[in-house]
Amino acid sequence: MSMEAKPHAPRVAAGTMVVVVGPSGAGKDSVMSYAARHFAAEARVQFVRRVITRPADAGGEAHEAIDAAGFARRKSEGGFAVSWDAHGLSYGIPAGTLAQLEKGVTLIANGSRSALPAFAAAFPRLTVVLITARPDILAERLAARGRETADAIRKRLDRAVPEIVVAADTVVIDNSGALEDAGDALVSLLSKTLAENG
């Protein structure tokens, strides 16, 4: 995986970037959607729309679709605060997020564990939320998607997990049980972050 944090100066942030990471099947999108509904009327909490080299109708998160050439051009023009490649796709966090943070907004972005050093370099105030679930739950959810064979799922679960070591706070939320439990945990964290940002 390649990744890049675009240098920006000066970097003055009143808000906090909250990056959500975790293994496939942990339910990151579901937990984030739960929190998004809770904060729908709160302008100081915004969920980042990622730019991805994936068709708009591919399912999953609501993202900005772009082709590889367009992504490369936007990247070369400084259009991303952070960008990375994974699973044959390119992902970008728009550079405009830095201006939002300067206004004191709390931002939540779906990230990648391997790209965390780039996030830490780009965002002065960063909180990492690791969404996890028990291995049996992960396997069950991956199987329910119907995208991979049982063997492929087993290999995915056996794959080494990048160690999370960044200069940031890290909060672990277990989503093995009811979505409401994990969702409320994220809501509580974001409420605390919002209060700290003033």
PATORMAR-163189 format. One record per atom (N, C-alpha, C): residue in one letter; atom name; x, y, z. Coordinates in nm, 4 decimals. Each point is the difference from the previous one (the first is absolute). Example, Ala and Ser with C-alpha at 12.3 -4.5 7.8 and 13.67 -1.06 7.14 Angstrom:
// PATORMAR-163189
   res   atom          x          y          z
     A      N     1.3190    -0.5690     0.7800
     A     CA    -0.0890     0.1190     0.0000
     A      C     0.0900     0.1200     0.0000
     S      N    -0.0350     0.1050    -0.0720
     S     CA     0.0820     0.1190     0.0060
     S      C    -0.0770     0.1090     0.0730
// end
This chain:
// PATORMAR-163189
   res   atom          x          y          z
     M      N     0.0844    -0.1190     0.0000
     M     CA    -0.0844     0.1190     0.0000
     M      C     0.0875     0.1233     0.0000
     S      N    -0.0313     0.0973    -0.0837
     S     CA     0.0709     0.1258     0.0029
     S      C    -0.0920     0.1055     0.0574
     M      N     0.0588     0.0963     0.0665
     M     CA    -0.0820     0.1038     0.0600
     M      C     0.0776     0.1288     0.0006
     E      N    -0.0726     0.1104     0.0120
     E     CA     0.0657     0.1294    -0.0024
     E      C    -0.0804     0.1002     0.0785
     A      N     0.0712     0.0769     0.0812
     A     CA    -0.0600     0.1136     0.0678
     A      C     0.0524     0.1240    -0.0699
     K      N    -0.0871     0.0857    -0.0406
     K     CA     0.0405     0.1218    -0.0694
     K      C     0.0414     0.1040     0.1027
     P      N     0.1231     0.0504    -0.0054
     P     CA     0.0431     0.0992     0.0977
     P      C    -0.0769     0.1304    -0.0143
     H      N    -0.0414     0.0566     0.1089
     H     CA    -0.0716     0.1263    -0.0013
     H      C     0.0597     0.0896     0.1071
     A      N     0.0194     0.1255    -0.0282
     A     CA     0.0527     0.0933     0.0974
     A      C    -0.0631     0.1373    -0.0245
     P      N    -0.0382     0.0688     0.1072
     P     CA     0.0062    -0.0488     0.1369
     P      C    -0.1132    -0.0976     0.0292
     R      N     0.0148    -0.0778     0.1070
     R     CA    -0.1038    -0.0943     0.0377
     R      C    -0.0553     0.0402     0.1364
     V      N    -0.1122     0.0676    -0.0011
     V     CA    -0.0643     0.0413     0.1235
     V      C    -0.1389    -0.0614     0.0008
     A      N    -0.0238    -0.0900     0.0920
     A     CA    -0.1287    -0.0692     0.0022
     A      C    -0.0697     0.0206     0.1333
     A      N    -0.1213     0.0492    -0.0060
     A     CA    -0.0813     0.0144     0.1204
     A      C    -0.0886    -0.1211     0.0181
     G      N    -0.0255    -0.0711    -0.1105
     G     CA    -0.0837    -0.1187     0.0051
     G      C     0.0831    -0.1268     0.0044
     T      N    -0.0684    -0.1127     0.0026
     T     CA     0.0667    -0.1304     0.0101
     T      C    -0.0415    -0.0907    -0.1143
     M      N     0.0967    -0.0688    -0.0580
     M     CA    -0.0285    -0.1035    -0.0982
     M      C    -0.0113    -0.1328     0.0740
     V      N    -0.1123    -0.0664    -0.0159
     V     CA    -0.0211    -0.1320     0.0585
     V      C     0.0018    -0.0999    -0.1143
     V      N     0.1007    -0.0842    -0.0053
     V     CA     0.0106    -0.0976    -0.1081
     V      C    -0.0404    -0.1368     0.0524
     V      N    -0.0935    -0.0631    -0.0705
     V     CA    -0.0534    -0.1304     0.0404
     V      C     0.0646    -0.1095    -0.0839
     V      N     0.0577    -0.0985     0.0667
     V     CA     0.0664    -0.1102    -0.0687
     V      C    -0.0462    -0.1319     0.0608
     G      N     0.0366    -0.1097    -0.0660
     G     CA    -0.0353    -0.1312     0.0515
     G      C    -0.0077    -0.1015    -0.1119
     P      N    -0.0010    -0.1276     0.0347
     P     CA    -0.0024    -0.1061    -0.1004
     P      C    -0.1337    -0.0095    -0.0731
     S      N     0.0032    -0.0582    -0.1190
     S     CA    -0.1230    -0.0234    -0.0752
     S      C    -0.0940    -0.0862     0.0839
     G      N    -0.1261     0.0381     0.0039
     G     CA    -0.0976    -0.0756     0.0770
     G      C    -0.0220     0.0546     0.1397
     A      N     0.0817     0.0973     0.0411
     A     CA    -0.0155     0.0563     0.1344
     A      C    -0.1213     0.0924     0.0088
     G      N    -0.0465     0.0483    -0.1149
     G     CA    -0.1190     0.0851    -0.0003
     G      C     0.0295     0.1482     0.0106
     K      N     0.1124     0.0436    -0.0555
     K     CA     0.0368     0.1418     0.0081
     K      C    -0.1079     0.0892    -0.0596
     D      N    -0.0457    -0.0327    -0.1207
     D     CA    -0.1000     0.0832    -0.0674
     D      C    -0.1290     0.0069     0.0808
     S      N    -0.0410    -0.1117     0.0573
     S     CA    -0.1245    -0.0028     0.0774
     S      C     0.0105     0.0856     0.1254
     V      N     0.1126    -0.0092     0.0689
     V     CA     0.0202     0.0791     0.1217
     V      C     0.0067     0.1489    -0.0336
     M      N     0.0707     0.0325    -0.1096
     M     CA     0.0092     0.1400    -0.0409
     M      C    -0.1355     0.0544    -0.0437
     S      N    -0.0790    -0.0803    -0.0689
     S     CA    -0.1331     0.0432    -0.0440
     S      C    -0.0905     0.0260     0.1202
     Y      N     0.0128    -0.0840     0.1021
     Y     CA    -0.0773     0.0172     0.1232
     Y      C     0.0319     0.1369     0.0614
     A      N     0.1298     0.0313     0.0092
     A     CA     0.0425     0.1279     0.0571
     A      C    -0.0427     0.1159    -0.0884
     A      N     0.0063    -0.0182    -0.1320
     A     CA    -0.0384     0.1064    -0.0928
     A      C    -0.1467     0.0372     0.0181
     R      N    -0.0850    -0.0986     0.0221
     R     CA    -0.1423     0.0285     0.0228
     R      C    -0.0176     0.0800     0.1289
     H      N     0.0775    -0.0331     0.1020
     H     CA    -0.0102     0.0694     0.1286
     H      C     0.0388     0.1467    -0.0137
     F      N     0.1036     0.0280    -0.0796
     F     CA     0.0513     0.1359    -0.0132
     F      C    -0.0490     0.0710    -0.1262
     A      N    -0.1071    -0.0497    -0.0590
     A     CA    -0.0485     0.0554    -0.1269
     A      C    -0.0274     0.1500     0.0066
     A      N    -0.0421     0.0489     0.1155
     A     CA    -0.0344     0.1417     0.0126
     A      C     0.1131     0.0827     0.0606
     E      N     0.1147    -0.0613     0.0217
     E     CA     0.1138     0.0693     0.0626
     E      C     0.1023     0.0388    -0.1065
     A      N     0.0043     0.1289    -0.0327
     A     CA     0.0889     0.0479    -0.1066
     A      C     0.1473    -0.0133     0.0358
     R      N     0.0314    -0.0084     0.1288
     R     CA     0.1407    -0.0077     0.0414
     R      C     0.0554    -0.1424    -0.0057
     V      N    -0.0845    -0.0951    -0.0399
     V     CA     0.0438    -0.1386    -0.0196
     V      C    -0.0280    -0.0377    -0.1446
     Q      N     0.1041    -0.0308    -0.0753
     Q     CA    -0.0150    -0.0322    -0.1410
     Q      C     0.0714    -0.1308    -0.0339
     F      N    -0.0615    -0.0790    -0.0868
     F     CA     0.0588    -0.1254    -0.0433
     F      C     0.0617     0.0209    -0.1382
     V      N     0.1275    -0.0347    -0.0120
     V     CA     0.0758     0.0250    -0.1223
     V      C    -0.0458    -0.0925    -0.1127
     R      N    -0.0215     0.0599    -0.1158
     R     CA    -0.0331    -0.0777    -0.1208
     R      C     0.1306    -0.0300    -0.0728
     R      N     0.0414    -0.1255     0.0016
     R     CA     0.1271    -0.0368    -0.0612
     R      C    -0.0088     0.0004    -0.1523
     V      N     0.1151     0.0202    -0.0629
     V     CA     0.0124    -0.0090    -0.1448
     V      C     0.0633    -0.1363    -0.0284
     I      N    -0.0682    -0.0818    -0.0809
     I     CA     0.0455    -0.1375    -0.0229
     I      C    -0.0088    -0.0342    -0.1485
     T      N     0.0993    -0.0719    -0.0489
     T     CA    -0.0029    -0.0455    -0.1394
     T      C    -0.0893    -0.1236    -0.0101
     R      N    -0.1264     0.0218     0.0307
     R     CA    -0.1003    -0.1068    -0.0008
     R      C    -0.1299     0.0600    -0.0512
     P      N    -0.0745    -0.0723    -0.0827
     P     CA    -0.1260     0.0539    -0.0522
     P      C    -0.0931     0.0471     0.1109
     A      N    -0.0759     0.1034    -0.0271
     A     CA    -0.0911     0.0565     0.0991
     A      C    -0.1074    -0.0990     0.0425
     D      N    -0.0361    -0.0926    -0.0910
     D     CA    -0.1066    -0.0952     0.0295
     D      C     0.0533    -0.1348     0.0484
     A      N     0.1238    -0.0008     0.0514
     A     CA     0.0622    -0.1264     0.0430
     A      C    -0.0521    -0.0486     0.1340
     G      N    -0.0796     0.0825     0.0674
     G     CA    -0.0508    -0.0393     0.1305
     G      C     0.0937     0.0451     0.1104
     G      N    -0.0423    -0.0225     0.1246
     G     CA     0.0818     0.0414     0.1119
     G      C    -0.0196     0.1480     0.0292
     E      N     0.1067     0.0653     0.0430
     E     CA    -0.0092     0.1392     0.0405
     E      C    -0.0303     0.0929    -0.1171
     A      N    -0.0563     0.1148     0.0315
     A     CA    -0.0246     0.1027    -0.1008
     A      C     0.1310     0.0740    -0.0208
     H      N     0.0623    -0.0207    -0.1155
     H     CA     0.1302     0.0600    -0.0260
     H      C    -0.0031     0.0797    -0.1288
     E      N     0.1058     0.0759    -0.0239
     E     CA     0.0159     0.0706    -0.1267
     E      C     0.0786    -0.0907    -0.0929
     A      N    -0.0640    -0.0439    -0.1073
     A     CA     0.0648    -0.0902    -0.0946
     A      C     0.0903     0.0776    -0.0950
     I      N     0.1129    -0.0604    -0.0344
     I     CA     0.0953     0.0630    -0.0902
     I      C     0.0809    -0.1098    -0.0687
     D      N     0.0482     0.0273    -0.1216
     D     CA     0.0821    -0.1009    -0.0662
     D      C     0.1464     0.0185     0.0420
     A      N     0.0837    -0.0962    -0.0356
     A     CA     0.1396     0.0012     0.0436
     A      C     0.0742     0.1242    -0.0468
     A      N    -0.0246     0.0402    -0.1243
     A     CA     0.0679     0.1179    -0.0543
     A      C    -0.0416     0.1265     0.0750
     G      N    -0.1289     0.0107     0.0267
     G     CA    -0.0505     0.1161     0.0726
     G      C     0.0548     0.0053     0.1417
     F      N     0.0107    -0.1177     0.0625
     F     CA     0.0538    -0.0070     0.1362
     F      C     0.1456     0.0471     0.0008
     A      N     0.0779    -0.0518    -0.0945
     A     CA     0.1421     0.0359    -0.0076
     A      C     0.0167     0.1500    -0.0224
     R      N    -0.0843     0.0566    -0.0860
     R     CA     0.0080     0.1432    -0.0285
     R      C    -0.0344     0.0810     0.1252
     R      N    -0.1063    -0.0392     0.0663
     R     CA    -0.0417     0.0723     0.1204
     R      C     0.1065    -0.0099     0.1090
     K      N     0.0613    -0.1166     0.0107
     K     CA     0.1060    -0.0197     0.0982
     K      C     0.1191     0.0897    -0.0300
     S      N     0.0390     0.0083    -0.1269
     S     CA     0.1152     0.0819    -0.0397
     S      C    -0.0256     0.1478     0.0218
     E      N    -0.1283     0.0380     0.0010
     E     CA    -0.0372     0.1403     0.0193
     E      C    -0.0207     0.0346     0.1476
     G      N     0.0292    -0.0957     0.0883
     G     CA    -0.0153     0.0250     0.1433
     G      C    -0.1429    -0.0090     0.0481
     G      N    -0.0816    -0.0780    -0.0697
     G     CA    -0.1413    -0.0100     0.0338
     G      C    -0.0341    -0.0891     0.1177
     F      N     0.0990    -0.0691     0.0542
     F     CA    -0.0268    -0.0905     0.1119
     F      C     0.0862     0.0337     0.1209
     A      N    -0.0608    -0.0055     0.1172
     A     CA     0.0759     0.0136     0.1242
     A      C     0.0756    -0.1297     0.0263
     V      N    -0.0660    -0.1127    -0.0322
     V     CA     0.0595    -0.1330     0.0127
     V      C    -0.0516    -0.0849    -0.1153
     S      N     0.0864    -0.0819    -0.0570
     S     CA    -0.0438    -0.0955    -0.1022
     S      C     0.0757    -0.1297     0.0189
     W      N    -0.0631    -0.1098    -0.0426
     W     CA     0.0634    -0.1311     0.0113
     W      C    -0.0614    -0.0968    -0.0999
     D      N     0.0701    -0.1092    -0.0239
     D     CA    -0.0470    -0.1039    -0.0909
     D      C    -0.0189    -0.1292     0.0779
     A      N    -0.1087    -0.0701    -0.0293
     A     CA    -0.0256    -0.1278     0.0654
     A      C    -0.0981    -0.0809    -0.0825
     H      N     0.0253    -0.1296    -0.0103
     H     CA    -0.0907    -0.0925    -0.0694
     H      C    -0.0318     0.0448    -0.1426
     G      N     0.1001     0.0566    -0.0659
     G     CA    -0.0175     0.0397    -0.1391
     G      C    -0.0733     0.1314    -0.0197
     L      N    -0.0272     0.0724     0.1064
     L     CA    -0.0704     0.1277    -0.0085
     L      C     0.0840     0.1106     0.0624
     S      N    -0.0285     0.1236    -0.0378
     S     CA     0.0643     0.1156     0.0609
     S      C    -0.1042     0.0761     0.0813
     Y      N     0.0412     0.0467     0.1169
     Y     CA    -0.0889     0.0699     0.0925
     Y      C     0.0595     0.1364     0.0336
     G      N    -0.0856     0.1009     0.0118
     G     CA     0.0487     0.1325     0.0341
     G      C    -0.0917     0.0709     0.0984
     I      N     0.0623     0.0720     0.0935
     I     CA    -0.0720     0.0875     0.0918
     I      C     0.0200     0.1414    -0.0535
     P      N    -0.1073     0.0684    -0.0424
     P     CA     0.0133     0.1311    -0.0636
     P      C     0.0793     0.1004     0.0842
     A      N     0.0812     0.0804    -0.0665
     A     CA     0.0809     0.1005     0.0692
     A      C    -0.0861     0.1024     0.0725
     G      N    -0.1233     0.0166    -0.0450
     G     CA    -0.0912     0.0947     0.0637
     G      C    -0.0309    -0.0323     0.1441
     T      N     0.0281    -0.1220     0.0423
     T     CA    -0.0255    -0.0371     0.1395
     T      C     0.0844     0.0844     0.0953
     L      N     0.1180     0.0426    -0.0440
     L     CA     0.0873     0.0805     0.0859
     L      C    -0.0640     0.1345     0.0331
     A      N    -0.0678     0.0595    -0.0972
     A     CA    -0.0686     0.1269     0.0236
     A      C    -0.1168    -0.0194     0.0960
     Q      N    -0.0687    -0.1133    -0.0111
     Q     CA    -0.1096    -0.0278     0.0914
     Q      C     0.0502    -0.0124     0.1432
     L      N     0.1126    -0.0659     0.0172
     L     CA     0.0564    -0.0171     0.1339
     L      C     0.0397     0.1346     0.0604
     E      N     0.0487     0.0903    -0.0828
     E     CA     0.0391     0.1323     0.0494
     E      C    -0.1201     0.0756     0.0560
     K      N    -0.1201    -0.0374    -0.0442
     K     CA    -0.1229     0.0643     0.0482
     K      C    -0.0556    -0.0689     0.1241
     G      N     0.0707    -0.1042     0.0478
     G     CA    -0.0429    -0.0682     0.1216
     G      C    -0.0939    -0.1157    -0.0212
     V      N    -0.0169    -0.0424    -0.1250
     V     CA    -0.0890    -0.1123    -0.0301
     V      C     0.0653    -0.1320     0.0413
     T      N    -0.0795    -0.0915     0.0512
     T     CA     0.0467    -0.1359     0.0268
     T      C    -0.0312    -0.0833    -0.1236
     L      N     0.1030    -0.0575    -0.0608
     L     CA    -0.0161    -0.0778    -0.1220
     L      C     0.0187    -0.1481     0.0289
     I      N    -0.0787    -0.0839    -0.0659
     I     CA     0.0116    -0.1448     0.0132
     I      C     0.0241    -0.0575    -0.1384
     A      N     0.1067    -0.0774    -0.0129
     A     CA     0.0347    -0.0581    -0.1295
     A      C     0.0242    -0.1494     0.0127
     N      N    -0.0408    -0.0728    -0.1019
     N     CA     0.0286    -0.1430    -0.0100
     N      C     0.1416    -0.0116    -0.0547
     G      N     0.0903    -0.0593     0.0775
     G     CA     0.1398    -0.0053    -0.0415
     G      C     0.0521    -0.1401    -0.0196
     S      N     0.1301    -0.0146     0.0115
     S     CA     0.0681    -0.1280    -0.0154
     S      C     0.1083    -0.0085     0.1066
     R      N     0.0121    -0.1170     0.0615
     R     CA     0.1017    -0.0152     0.1044
     R      C     0.1397     0.0273    -0.0545
     S      N     0.0281    -0.0432    -0.1206
     S     CA     0.1327     0.0197    -0.0570
     S      C     0.0277     0.1463    -0.0339
     A      N    -0.1060     0.0809    -0.0151
     A     CA     0.0179     0.1409    -0.0356
     A      C     0.0036     0.0914     0.1220
     L      N    -0.0065    -0.0560     0.1198
     L     CA    -0.0057     0.0834     0.1195
     L      C     0.1204     0.0933     0.0168
     P      N     0.1215    -0.0436    -0.0320
     P     CA     0.1113     0.0954     0.0102
     P      C    -0.0210     0.1239    -0.0872
     A      N    -0.0595    -0.0176    -0.1172
     A     CA    -0.0281     0.1130    -0.0884
     A      C    -0.1065     0.0905     0.0606
     F      N    -0.1007    -0.0591     0.0639
     F     CA    -0.1029     0.0799     0.0674
     F      C     0.0616     0.0803     0.1136
     A      N     0.0879    -0.0644     0.0768
     A     CA     0.0644     0.0673     0.1127
     A      C     0.0860     0.1168    -0.0476
     A      N     0.0633    -0.0163    -0.1165
     A     CA     0.0843     0.1064    -0.0549
     A      C    -0.0839     0.1163    -0.0532
     A      N    -0.1182    -0.0302    -0.0513
     A     CA    -0.0829     0.1032    -0.0629
     A      C    -0.0874     0.0765     0.0982
     F      N    -0.0444    -0.0682     0.1061
     F     CA    -0.0963     0.0615     0.0910
     F      C     0.0581     0.0150     0.1409
     P      N     0.0236     0.1234     0.0441
     P     CA     0.0597     0.0253     0.1309
     P      C    -0.0802    -0.0584     0.1163
     R      N    -0.1310     0.0059    -0.0104
     R     CA    -0.0855    -0.0556     0.1056
     R      C    -0.0738    -0.1201    -0.0581
     L      N     0.0439    -0.1177     0.0409
     L     CA    -0.0513    -0.1241    -0.0578
     L      C    -0.0393    -0.0986     0.1088
     T      N    -0.1164    -0.0598    -0.0163
     T     CA    -0.0431    -0.1106     0.0854
     T      C    -0.0263    -0.1197    -0.0895
     V      N     0.0539    -0.1148     0.0367
     V     CA    -0.0201    -0.1229    -0.0758
     V      C    -0.1042    -0.0851     0.0719
     V      N    -0.1026    -0.0434    -0.0742
     V     CA    -0.1009    -0.0904     0.0548
     V      C     0.0140    -0.1335    -0.0717
     L      N     0.0352    -0.1017     0.0750
     L     CA     0.0146    -0.1349    -0.0554
     L      C    -0.1272    -0.0791     0.0295
     I      N    -0.0763    -0.0304    -0.1051
     I     CA    -0.1214    -0.0820     0.0142
     I      C     0.0418    -0.1463    -0.0152
     T      N    -0.0311    -0.0815     0.0985
     T     CA     0.0384    -0.1406    -0.0024
     T      C    -0.1219    -0.0893     0.0210
     A      N     0.0201    -0.1279    -0.0178
     A     CA    -0.1025    -0.1005     0.0291
     A      C     0.0718    -0.1334     0.0149
     R      N    -0.0646    -0.0939     0.0674
     R     CA     0.0608    -0.1319     0.0194
     R      C     0.0217    -0.0673    -0.1351
     P      N     0.1037    -0.0838    -0.0124
     P     CA     0.0290    -0.0683    -0.1263
     P      C    -0.1191    -0.0762    -0.0569
     D      N    -0.0782    -0.0648     0.0851
     D     CA    -0.1145    -0.0746    -0.0511
     D      C    -0.1072     0.0929    -0.0572
     I      N    -0.0129     0.1176     0.0598
     I     CA    -0.0961     0.0990    -0.0497
     I      C     0.0467     0.0553    -0.1342
     L      N     0.1300     0.0286    -0.0092
     L     CA     0.0553     0.0500    -0.1263
     L      C    -0.0238    -0.1005    -0.1121
     A      N     0.0281    -0.1278     0.0283
     A     CA    -0.0171    -0.1048    -0.1002
     A      C    -0.1464    -0.0101    -0.0437
     E      N    -0.0907     0.0096     0.0949
     E     CA    -0.1435    -0.0095    -0.0294
     E      C    -0.0460     0.1154    -0.0884
     R      N     0.0466     0.1203     0.0325
     R     CA    -0.0410     0.1166    -0.0781
     R      C     0.0591    -0.0024    -0.1398
     L      N     0.1255    -0.0414    -0.0112
     L     CA     0.0630    -0.0083    -0.1318
     L      C    -0.0698    -0.1041    -0.0870
     A      N    -0.0391    -0.1104     0.0606
     A     CA    -0.0700    -0.1048    -0.0743
     A      C    -0.1362     0.0498    -0.0478
     A      N    -0.0661     0.0797     0.0834
     A     CA    -0.1323     0.0516    -0.0346
     A      C     0.0057     0.0950    -0.1195
     R      N     0.1146     0.0636    -0.0211
     R     CA     0.0139     0.0898    -0.1140
     R      C    -0.0013    -0.0764    -0.1322
     G      N     0.0488    -0.1234     0.0049
     G     CA     0.0024    -0.0827    -0.1197
     G      C     0.1022     0.0424    -0.1035
     R      N     0.1001     0.0772     0.0389
     R     CA     0.1000     0.0492    -0.0949
     R      C     0.1205    -0.0918    -0.0107
     E      N     0.0241    -0.0822     0.1024
     E     CA     0.1207    -0.0817     0.0040
     E      C    -0.0332    -0.1440     0.0376
     T      N     0.0878    -0.0912    -0.0383
     T     CA    -0.0164    -0.1395     0.0372
     T      C     0.0413    -0.0171     0.1461
     A      N    -0.0362    -0.1130     0.0571
     A     CA     0.0367    -0.0279     0.1387
     A      C     0.1517     0.0016     0.0175
     D      N     0.0710    -0.0518    -0.1005
     D     CA     0.1466    -0.0017     0.0067
     D      C     0.0558     0.1423    -0.0037
     A      N    -0.0567     0.0838    -0.0852
     A     CA     0.0461     0.1387    -0.0096
     A      C    -0.0271     0.0754     0.1295
     I      N    -0.1141    -0.0281     0.0617
     I     CA    -0.0332     0.0636     0.1275
     I      C     0.0986    -0.0419     0.1080
     R      N     0.0320    -0.1292     0.0023
     R     CA     0.0951    -0.0500     0.0997
     R      C     0.1360     0.0667    -0.0170
     K      N     0.0434     0.0153    -0.1239
     K     CA     0.1296     0.0641    -0.0265
     K      C    -0.0034     0.1474     0.0402
     R      N    -0.1130     0.0643    -0.0248
     R     CA    -0.0135     0.1408     0.0373
     R      C     0.0115     0.0168     0.1511
     L      N    -0.0662    -0.0890     0.0734
     L     CA     0.0015     0.0091     0.1459
     L      C     0.1358    -0.0364     0.0582
     D      N     0.0755    -0.0839    -0.0720
     D     CA     0.1329    -0.0411     0.0473
     D      C     0.1076     0.1016    -0.0338
     R      N    -0.0337     0.0954    -0.0874
     R     CA     0.0979     0.0976    -0.0461
     R      C     0.0482     0.0857     0.1166
     A      N     0.1273     0.0305    -0.0015
     A     CA     0.0578     0.0807     0.1068
     A      C    -0.0657     0.1373     0.0030
     V      N    -0.0270     0.0468     0.1205
     V     CA    -0.0621     0.1307     0.0185
     V      C     0.1087     0.1022     0.0294
     P      N     0.0047     0.1092    -0.0754
     P     CA     0.1014     0.1017     0.0260
     P      C    -0.0119     0.0529     0.1427
     E      N     0.1131     0.0153     0.0658
     E     CA    -0.0015     0.0532     0.1353
     E      C    -0.0323     0.1479    -0.0049
     I      N    -0.0886     0.0435     0.0898
     I     CA    -0.0397     0.1401     0.0014
     I      C     0.0928     0.0765     0.0933
     V      N     0.0924     0.0721    -0.0574
     V     CA     0.0933     0.0813     0.0769
     V      C     0.0074     0.1373    -0.0658
     V      N    -0.0766     0.0936     0.0524
     V     CA     0.0024     0.1365    -0.0508
     V      C    -0.0072     0.0952     0.1186
     A      N     0.0364     0.1238    -0.0254
     A     CA    -0.0047     0.1004     0.1056
     A      C    -0.1430     0.0506     0.0135
     A      N    -0.0853    -0.0825     0.0528
     A     CA    -0.1407     0.0377     0.0110
     A      C    -0.0674    -0.0864     0.1053
     D      N    -0.1140     0.0471     0.0443
     D     CA    -0.0803    -0.0798     0.0927
     D      C    -0.0644    -0.1132    -0.0789
     T      N    -0.0059    -0.1187     0.0586
     T     CA    -0.0654    -0.1131    -0.0647
     T      C    -0.1072    -0.0556     0.0926
     V      N    -0.1211    -0.0135    -0.0539
     V     CA    -0.1127    -0.0529     0.0755
     V      C    -0.0485    -0.1261    -0.0702
     V      N    -0.0191    -0.1076     0.0761
     V     CA    -0.0469    -0.1263    -0.0570
     V      C    -0.1474    -0.0188     0.0327
     I      N    -0.0798    -0.0282    -0.1026
     I     CA    -0.1433    -0.0264     0.0175
     I      C    -0.0296    -0.1386    -0.0532
     D      N    -0.0517    -0.0877     0.0860
     D     CA    -0.0338    -0.1364    -0.0398
     D      C    -0.1420    -0.0029    -0.0559
     N      N    -0.0132    -0.0432    -0.1245
     N     CA    -0.1304    -0.0065    -0.0662
     N      C    -0.0443    -0.1443    -0.0202
     S      N     0.0326    -0.0856     0.0967
     S     CA    -0.0403    -0.1405    -0.0091
     S      C    -0.1474    -0.0184     0.0338
     G      N    -0.0558     0.0928     0.0770
     G     CA    -0.1392    -0.0125     0.0445
     G      C    -0.0951     0.0877    -0.0779
     A      N    -0.0916     0.0639     0.0727
     A     CA    -0.1014     0.0845    -0.0632
     A      C     0.0629     0.1254    -0.0583
     L      N    -0.0440     0.0388    -0.1192
     L     CA     0.0512     0.1191    -0.0652
     L      C    -0.0187     0.1229     0.0884
     E      N    -0.1113     0.0043     0.0735
     E     CA    -0.0270     0.1153     0.0843
     E      C     0.1093     0.0205     0.1041
     D      N     0.0556    -0.1093     0.0522
     D     CA     0.1036     0.0119     0.1023
     D      C     0.1251     0.0663    -0.0573
     A      N     0.0457    -0.0500    -0.1151
     A     CA     0.1182     0.0578    -0.0640
     A      C    -0.0296     0.1411    -0.0498
     G      N    -0.1191     0.0189    -0.0555
     G     CA    -0.0383     0.1316    -0.0500
     G      C    -0.0052     0.1037     0.1108
     D      N    -0.0557    -0.0374     0.1142
     D     CA    -0.0063     0.0934     0.1130
     D      C     0.1392     0.0317     0.0526
     A      N     0.0908    -0.0967    -0.0082
     A     CA     0.1374     0.0240     0.0447
     A      C     0.0670     0.1046    -0.0885
     L      N    -0.0231    -0.0077    -0.1323
     L     CA     0.0567     0.0987    -0.0911
     L      C    -0.0658     0.1359     0.0208
     V      N    -0.1312     0.0022     0.0204
     V     CA    -0.0719     0.1250     0.0260
     V      C     0.0554     0.0674     0.1248
     S      N     0.0245    -0.0794     0.1047
     S     CA     0.0542     0.0538     0.1242
     S      C     0.1376     0.0610    -0.0215
     L      N     0.0831    -0.0697    -0.0770
     L     CA     0.1341     0.0504    -0.0297
     L      C    -0.0073     0.1314    -0.0774
     L      N    -0.0860     0.0058    -0.1014
     L     CA    -0.0107     0.1193    -0.0821
     L      C    -0.0585     0.1171     0.0804
     S      N    -0.0916    -0.0294     0.0898
     S     CA    -0.0581     0.1041     0.0855
     S      C     0.1075     0.0601     0.0895
     K      N     0.0868    -0.0860     0.0525
     K     CA     0.1103     0.0460     0.0847
     K      C     0.0971     0.0851    -0.0812
     T      N     0.0325    -0.0482    -0.1211
     T     CA     0.0916     0.0738    -0.0864
     T      C    -0.0577     0.1370    -0.0369
     L      N    -0.1298     0.0037    -0.0272
     L     CA    -0.0674     0.1239    -0.0353
     L      C     0.0077     0.0997     0.1145
     A      N    -0.0195    -0.0483     0.1209
     A     CA     0.0049     0.0873     0.1188
     A      C     0.1422     0.0547     0.0201
     E      N     0.0995    -0.0840    -0.0260
     E     CA     0.1393     0.0432     0.0172
     E      C     0.0384     0.1041    -0.1044
     N      N    -0.0595    -0.0107    -0.1194
     N     CA     0.0302     0.0952    -0.1063
     N      C    -0.0683     0.1342     0.0230
     G      N    -0.0926     0.0002     0.0935
     G     CA    -0.0711     0.1247     0.0313
     G      C    -0.1041     0.0349    -0.1024
// end
